[in-house]
Every structure is written in C-alpha cells, then in structure tokens.
Amino acid sequence: METADAAPSLHRPGAIHVAGLASKAEAAQICAPRLAISINHVVFDNSLVPGVELLQSVPLRYLGGAYRPDGSLIDESRLFRQLAKGMDCATFPFPQLPEPHAELDQAVFGGSLFPHFGHLMVESTARAWWIFDNDATVPLVLQFQSTLTVVPDFAHRLFELSGMNVHVVAKDTTIRVGNLIIPEPALIERKQAHPKFLRFFDRIRDNVGAGGADAAYGTKLFVTRGKGVAQVFGEDIVATELQRQGYTLLDPTQTSLEDQVKAFAGATEIVGAIGSAMHGVVFASRAKRVAYLVRNAFASPTFPAIDQACGRHEAHYLYVGLTPLPQLGALGGPYLIDSERACGLLFDAGFLQVKAAPSPAAVIASRDAYMAEWARMANS
C-alpha cells in the first residue's frame, strides 16, 4: 500500500494509492493495514433473540443482540463498529425480554438487518461467512434494525440471491434457539475485513451466473450515485469524459440487483463517487483497478478494508471534493467535486487514455447547479 500523487500504470493487486487533496493524516488512514488475520465463532445453548428496539440513530443506540436464558446479553452478539472520534454505538440489554413466539433448533446469529443499502451490504452480511464455510443449511437469524416495519425489497432480494434461509426477527417479538452459533463479523465498519467476508457475495455472483464481461456493460464501468441519493455535482462531467473513452454508465437506482452483480463482475476497470453503490466491488472478481472519487475531505476506512479483503485490484482514492457549504439532509449533501481535477487524476492513474479538458461552461454550470440545490434544500 502506498500514497502517491500519480499512481503507476502497472497492475499491482492489493495496492492502495491516494491522490488529490487528501491530508497526510487522511492518506495514512486510507493506506493503513486493515486485513483481519483470523475470525472464529462461539456457540450458546437455549438462547433468546429478540427484535431490535431502536433508541437513537446518530449515534446508534438500541436494545438488541442475543441473550442467555437468564436474560444477560451475550457480548459476542453486539454490533461492532469503530466509529469516528466522538461517535459510538451502544447495545443495551432489554429491561424485560418479550416472551418467545417461535423456536428454532439451530441457527446462525447474523446481527442487524439494516434498511440502508450500504450498511446492509457491509454489516448485515458480515456474519454469514460461517454458513458457507461449513456448507450449512441452518437459518441465518437477523434482527430488523429500523423504526420501519417492512423489510425493503432490496434486502429480501440480496438474501434471496444468496440462496440462504433467512429468519428476520421483528420488533416486539422473540425467538428461542436451541443451539445458537455466533460467528465473529468478517467486517467491522471503519476498522477491518477478513477475506471470508466475500463468501456471501461470491455465492451470489455464482448464483446469478456472472463472471465474464457483461454484454450490456462491458469491461469499463462508471458507477453513478443515481437518483434519490445526495447528489454529487460535477459527477456528470466526469461521466461524460469516461463514456467518451469507452466506459459504460451504471445507475444502481435504476438497475436490478442481478444486473448490478453482472456489471461489477464483468468489469476490469471501475470508477465511481464514493458511497454505498461502490460496495459492489465485492462482486468484481475480474477488476484490476478501481477509482473512488472522494467527494469531501475524508473517506470511510470501510472501503480500503474491503479492497484489502478482495486483494485482487489496485484501489485509487482520488480526493476531488470541493463542497464549500455545510451538508444538509439526513445523508448529507449536496456535494460538489472538482471535475477538472478528477479527470486529470484519472488520466494520471491510467483510467483515461486521453487527457480530458471539461469545458469551462460545463464546470460553471455544475457549480451554479450545486448552489441552487443547496439553496433549495436549505429553504425546504
């Protein structure tokens, strides 16, 4: 792993490069070793798994986890995260567990099922490795982590494509498990990942029949943020330049999960603004190089942890964020990137074969649009 202003063109699997406006501290965090050496599991008899009661979203505080017969919380079932300074998440024991409404002879504890796509991908799947490691058919028990009452369709589809037997525990319910297996999470957000984290996604890729270059997307992929998420202004300029040089655009908000898997699995070069959609690199078994356009001053260390678990592609973190005004909305944004710098760094790193020069008019228009959207959000 290394930090560089311009990455070398040779393919070096597992290498991480940082370029652009990143501070030395940020670059060091992105390049830090995050590959977990080993993971294990524990087994508990006659355990209770209640539905989650969400107390607070930011920072996350909730009642949940798995419990012994005496009602004490099993520490191994907590949600493990390494969050930013001043933030934490906390699992609290229930004052009184609801009476069991169902029983399972044996199950694997999967932790929380998040209704957010990114957290679903990296946290709700992190304990599933044990099932594939042992070729087991026992159900994976997940606790729905939301104030909502309906599990999103994309969550149903993700687990359906894995072929797993999933049991979701809703709020105000409890199940009793005769033999509960609690694997360590193969990924801990912002901290580390183990290669076994990929077992779940490898199975999905196999079940979808993905592997070679997909006819619809080819081998060069640009992943846009898509509709309905915090917009990145200037992204469209970069997308246009990439498309001129052979890249196909993937909008995950307008594409089925199966097609997303096929698009990532067939790509050898992938570029996208950092965010949940770029977790699709877990399917990218043929990727040689991946470029993340970082839209502000920092990137979650979860991304390089996944890169290191994959170990098959070079990762380029290109810090091109401008975003001069405070972020608004539950998921932040709007964002503004320096599209001229982004195109230059993509050329330096070999993603663009011809140095691009976005038109000044397009750059000015993107910045005006950013200001207009910020004003709209601020006044809404």
C-alpha positions in Angstrom: 0.0 0.0 0.0 1.3 3.4 -0.8 0.5 7.1 -1.1 1.2 8.8 -4.3 0.3 11.9 -6.3 0.2 9.9 -9.5 -0.2 6.1 -9.3 2.0 3.8 -11.5 0.3 2.2 -14.5 1.3 -1.4 -13.8 -1.4 -3.5 -12.2 -0.4 -4.3 -8.6 -3.1 -6.3 -6.8 -3.9 -5.0 -3.4 -2.0 -1.7 -3.8 -3.7 1.4 -2.5 -2.9 4.8 -3.9 -4.1 8.2 -2.6 -4.0 11.4 -4.8 -5.6 14.8 -4.8 -6.5 17.0 -1.8 -6.2 14.4 1.0 -4.3 15.4 4.1 -1.3 13.4 5.2 -3.4 12.0 8.2 -6.3 11.0 5.8 -3.9 9.4 3.4 -2.3 7.4 6.2 -5.7 6.2 7.4 -6.7 5.0 3.9 -3.4 3.2 3.4 -3.3 1.6 6.9 -3.4 -2.2 7.1 -7.0 -3.4 7.7 -6.9 -7.1 6.8 -8.1 -9.3 9.7 -5.8 -12.3 10.3 -8.4 -14.7 11.7 -12.1 -15.0 12.8 -13.9 -17.6 14.8 -17.3 -18.4 16.3 -18.9 -19.3 19.6 -21.9 -21.5 20.4 -24.6 -20.9 23.0 -27.5 -23.2 24.0 -31.0 -22.2 24.7 -30.5 -18.6 23.6 -33.1 -15.8 23.1 -33.0 -13.5 20.1 -35.5 -10.6 20.4 -36.4 -8.0 17.8 -34.4 -4.7 18.0 -35.8 -1.6 19.7 -34.1 1.4 18.1 -33.5 4.2 20.6 -31.4 6.6 18.6 -29.9 6.6 15.1 -27.0 9.0 15.5 -25.0 7.9 17.4 -26.6 4.5 17.2 -28.2 3.2 20.4 -30.5 0.3 20.6 -31.8 -2.7 22.5 -30.9 -5.9 20.8 -28.4 -8.8 20.4 -28.7 -12.3 21.7 -29.3 -13.3 25.3 -28.7 -16.2 27.7 -31.6 -18.0 29.4 -31.0 -15.7 32.5 -31.6 -12.6 30.3 -28.0 -11.4 30.2 -26.7 -10.1 27.0 -24.2 -12.3 25.0 -21.3 -9.8 24.4 -20.3 -11.5 21.2 -23.7 -10.6 19.7 -23.1 -6.8 19.9 -22.8 -4.7 16.9 -19.1 -4.0 16.4 -18.1 -0.7 14.8 -15.1 1.6 15.0 -16.7 5.0 14.5 -15.3 8.4 14.1 -14.0 10.3 17.2 -16.8 11.5 19.4 -19.3 8.9 18.0 -20.1 5.5 19.2 -22.8 2.8 19.0 -24.2 1.0 22.0 -26.2 -2.2 22.6 -28.2 -2.1 25.7 -29.8 -5.1 27.4 -33.6 -5.3 27.5 -35.2 -4.5 30.8 -37.5 -7.4 30.1 -37.4 -9.7 27.1 -40.7 -10.4 25.2 -41.9 -14.0 25.6 -40.7 -16.2 22.8 -43.2 -16.6 20.0 -41.2 -19.2 18.0 -38.4 -21.7 18.3 -35.5 -22.9 16.2 -33.4 -26.0 16.9 -30.3 -24.4 15.5 -29.4 -21.1 13.8 -26.6 -18.7 13.0 -26.8 -15.2 14.5 -26.5 -12.7 11.8 -26.9 -9.5 13.8 -28.8 -6.4 12.5 -30.6 -6.2 9.2 -30.3 -2.6 8.2 -32.7 -0.9 5.7 -29.9 1.2 4.3 -28.3 -0.4 1.3 -24.7 0.3 2.3 -25.0 -0.9 5.8 -26.9 -4.0 4.6 -24.1 -4.9 2.3 -21.2 -4.5 4.8 -22.8 -5.2 8.2 -25.9 -7.4 7.7 -23.8 -9.9 5.8 -20.7 -9.9 7.9 -21.5 -13.0 10.0 -22.9 -15.1 7.1 -19.5 -16.5 6.3 -19.9 -19.4 8.7 -22.7 -20.9 6.7 -20.7 -21.0 3.5 -17.6 -22.1 5.3 -19.4 -25.1 6.7 -21.7 -25.7 3.8 -24.6 -25.5 6.3 -28.3 -25.2 5.7 -29.2 -23.7 9.1 -31.1 -20.4 9.0 -29.4 -17.0 9.5 -31.3 -15.0 12.1 -31.3 -11.2 11.6 -32.9 -8.5 13.7 -34.6 -5.8 11.7 -32.7 -2.6 12.7 -35.2 0.1 12.0 -38.3 2.1 13.2 -39.9 0.9 9.9 -42.0 -2.2 9.9 -41.3 -3.5 6.4 -38.0 -5.0 5.3 -37.0 -3.3 2.0 -37.3 -5.3 -1.3 -33.6 -4.9 -2.0 -32.8 -6.7 1.3 -35.2 -9.5 0.5 -33.6 -9.8 -2.9 -30.0 -9.8 -1.7 -30.5 -12.7 0.6 -32.7 -14.5 -1.9 -29.9 -14.4 -4.4 -27.5 -15.9 -1.9 -29.8 -19.0 -1.5 -29.7 -18.7 2.3 -32.5 -19.5 4.6 -33.1 -16.2 6.5 -35.3 -15.7 9.5 -36.0 -12.0 10.3 -37.0 -11.1 13.9 -39.3 -8.1 14.0 -39.7 -5.6 16.9 -41.7 -6.8 19.9 -41.0 -10.5 19.1 -38.5 -13.0 20.4 -37.4 -16.5 19.2 -35.7 -19.2 21.2 -32.8 -21.0 19.6 -31.7 -24.4 21.0 -28.2 -24.1 19.5 -27.1 -20.6 18.5 -23.9 -20.1 16.5 -22.5 -16.6 16.8 -19.7 -16.0 14.2 -17.4 -13.1 14.6 -18.2 -10.4 12.0 -15.9 -10.7 9.0 -16.1 -7.0 8.6 -16.1 -4.3 11.3 -17.1 -1.0 9.9 -14.2 1.5 9.6 -11.8 -1.0 11.1 -11.0 -4.2 9.3 -12.2 -7.0 7.0 -11.4 -10.7 6.5 -11.4 -12.4 3.1 -14.2 -14.6 4.3 -16.4 -11.6 4.2 -16.6 -12.2 0.4 -18.0 -15.7 0.7 -21.6 -14.4 0.8 -21.0 -12.2 -2.4 -19.1 -15.0 -4.2 -22.2 -17.2 -3.8 -24.5 -14.5 -5.2 -22.2 -14.0 -8.2 -22.2 -17.7 -8.8 -26.0 -18.0 -8.4 -26.5 -15.1 -10.8 -24.2 -16.7 -13.3 -21.9 -13.6 -13.6 -18.2 -13.9 -14.3 -17.2 -12.8 -17.8 -17.7 -9.4 -19.4 -21.4 -8.4 -19.4 -22.7 -7.6 -22.8 -24.6 -4.6 -21.5 -21.8 -3.0 -19.6 -18.5 -4.3 -21.0 -15.3 -4.1 -19.0 -15.1 -0.4 -18.1 -17.7 0.8 -15.7 -18.6 4.2 -14.3 -20.9 3.9 -11.2 -23.1 7.0 -10.8 -24.6 8.0 -7.5 -28.1 7.7 -9.1 -31.4 9.2 -8.4 -32.8 9.7 -4.9 -29.5 10.0 -3.1 -27.4 13.0 -2.1 -26.3 14.4 -5.4 -22.6 15.0 -6.4 -22.4 17.9 -8.8 -19.7 17.7 -11.3 -20.0 13.9 -11.5 -21.9 14.2 -14.8 -18.9 15.9 -16.4 -16.6 13.1 -15.3 -19.1 10.5 -16.5 -19.2 12.2 -19.9 -15.5 12.1 -20.3 -15.3 8.5 -19.2 -18.1 7.5 -21.6 -16.2 9.1 -24.5 -13.3 6.8 -23.7 -15.2 3.5 -23.5 -16.8 3.4 -20.1 -20.5 2.4 -19.6 -22.6 4.1 -17.0 -24.3 2.1 -14.3 -27.1 3.8 -12.3 -27.8 1.4 -9.4 -31.0 3.1 -8.5 -32.4 2.2 -12.0 -30.9 -1.3 -12.3 -31.9 -4.6 -10.9 -29.6 -6.2 -8.3 -28.9 -9.1 -10.6 -27.7 -6.7 -13.4 -25.6 -4.8 -10.9 -23.9 -8.0 -9.9 -23.2 -8.8 -13.6 -21.9 -5.3 -14.3 -19.4 -5.4 -11.4 -18.4 -9.0 -12.0 -17.6 -8.3 -15.7 -15.6 -5.1 -15.2 -11.9 -4.8 -15.2 -11.8 -1.1 -14.5 -14.3 0.7 -12.2 -14.8 4.3 -11.4 -17.4 5.9 -9.1 -18.1 8.5 -6.5 -17.5 7.0 -3.1 -20.8 5.8 -1.5 -23.0 2.7 -1.0 -23.1 1.8 -4.6 -19.3 1.3 -4.7 -19.7 -1.6 -2.3 -20.5 -3.5 -5.4 -16.7 -4.1 -5.8 -17.3 -7.2 -3.7 -18.7 -8.8 -6.9 -15.8 -7.5 -9.0 -13.8 -10.7 -9.4 -12.1 -9.5 -12.6 -11.3 -6.0 -11.6 -7.8 -4.8 -12.0 -8.2 -1.2 -10.9 -10.9 0.7 -9.0 -11.0 4.5 -8.6 -13.0 6.1 -5.8 -13.9 9.8 -6.3 -13.9 11.1 -2.7 -16.4 13.9 -2.5 -15.3 15.6 0.7 -12.2 15.6 3.0 -12.5 12.1 4.2 -13.5 8.6 3.2 -14.7 5.7 5.4 -11.9 3.2 6.1 -14.5 0.5 5.4 -13.7 1.0 1.6 -10.0 0.2 1.8 -10.8 -2.6 4.3 -12.9 -4.2 1.6 -10.2 -3.5 -1.0 -7.7 -5.4 1.1 -10.1 -8.3 1.7 -10.6 -8.6 -2.1 -6.8 -8.3 -2.7 -7.2 -8.5 -6.5 -7.4 -4.9 -7.6 -5.5 -1.7 -7.2 -7.5 0.9 -5.4 -7.1 4.6 -6.2 -8.6 7.2 -3.8 -8.9 10.5 -5.6 -9.7 13.4 -3.3 -11.6 15.9 -5.5 -14.2 17.3 -3.1 -15.0 21.0 -3.1 -18.3 21.2 -1.2 -17.9 24.7 0.2 -21.2 24.9 2.0 -22.5 22.8 5.0 -24.0 19.5 4.1 -27.8 19.2 4.5 -30.2 16.3 4.8 -30.2 13.0 6.7 -27.5 11.6 4.4 -25.7 14.8 3.8 -25.2 16.6 0.5 -25.4 18.2 -1.9 -21.8 17.6 -2.8 -19.6 19.4 -5.4 -16.4 17.8 -6.9 -13.6 19.4 -8.9 -14.4 17.7 -12.2 -11.3 19.1 -13.9 -9.0 17.7 -11.2 -10.9 14.4 -11.2 -10.3 14.0 -15.0 -6.7 14.9 -14.6 -6.1 12.3 -11.8 -8.0 9.6 -13.7 -5.6 10.3 -16.6 -2.6 10.2 -14.3 -3.7 6.8 -12.9 -4.4 5.3 -16.3 -8.2 5.2 -16.3 -8.4 7.8 -19.1 -6.1 7.2 -22.1 -6.6 10.7 -23.4 -6.2 13.7 -21.1 -9.7 15.3 -20.8 -10.4 19.0 -20.7 -14.0 19.6 -19.5 -15.5 22.8 -21.0 -15.5 25.8 -18.7 -19.1 26.3 -19.4 -20.0 22.8 -18.1 -17.9 23.3 -15.0 -19.5 26.7 -14.2 -23.0 25.2 -14.8 -22.3 22.3 -12.4 -21.2 24.8 -9.7 -24.3 27.0 -10.3 -26.5 23.9 -10.0 -24.8 23.0 -6.8 -25.5 26.4 -5.3 -29.2 26.3 -6.5 -29.7 22.8 -4.9 -28.1 23.9 -1.7 -30.4 26.9 -1.5 -33.4 24.7 -2.3 -32.6 22.2 0.5 -31.7 24.9 3.0 -35.1 26.6 2.4 -37.3 23.5 2.2 
